[in-house]
Amino acid sequence: MGFEYELTDREQYIVDKAAEKALLALPEAWASLSLNDKGLDKKNSQFYRDYPEFKGQEKSVVSVLAEIDGKHPFIPYEEKLKKAVPEIRKRISQISGLNVSDVNPTPDSFQNIAPPKISKGNGEI
């Protein structure tokens, strides 16, 4: 079938030690991620307390923050939030006048469009 290689005792020892070290690091990594997540929750809660007009507009907030994070991945989160405020307000004002409840799910605007006329000599067989 495939290439089979049997590990020597030394190689197996190295693999086992590496796996052990990685597994022992998991609880610390998980705790760090958990603390970071709790910290972001606090910052986000404070953000919505500071800007109550953004409540109910979470999709716009998340979208703008994702854009800013993509453009400025290395600035602190608090600075990203500050940069986001004017952009979020702009986004909300842009979409506030859109009527999405009266959208026809099956528009007929393309039914009257005729296919283009095809002339011979265009590669047809």
Residue, then its C-alpha position, 0 to 999 in steps of 0.5 A: m500500500g503506502f510507505e511503511y516506516e517503523l519508528t525506532d525506540r528513540e524516535q518513538y520516545i521523542v514523539d511521545k514526549a512531544a505529545e505529552k508536552a502538547l497535551l500538558a499545555l492545553p489547560e493553560a491555553w484553554a484558560s488563557l482563551s477563556l480569560n480573553d473571551k471574558g475580557l472581550d465580553k466585558k468590553n463589548s458590554q461596556f461598548y453597548r452601554d456607551y452606545p445604546e443606539f447600537k443595540g439591535q444593530e449587532k449585525s452592523v456592529v460585527s460587520v464593521l468591526a470585522e472590516i476594521d480588524g481586517k484593515h488593522p489587525f495589530i491595533p488594540y481592541e479598544e482602539k478598534l472599537k473607537k475607530a468603529v463608532p463613526e463607521i457603525r453610525k454611517r452603516i446604520s444610517q445607510i441601511s435604516g431607510l431600506n425596506v426589506s420586508d416588501v421584497n419579492p422573493t421571485p422577481d420577474s424582472f429577468q423574464n422579459i430579457a431576450p437571450p443574445k442573438i448568436s451568429k455563426g462563426n463564433g466557435e459553435i460546432 
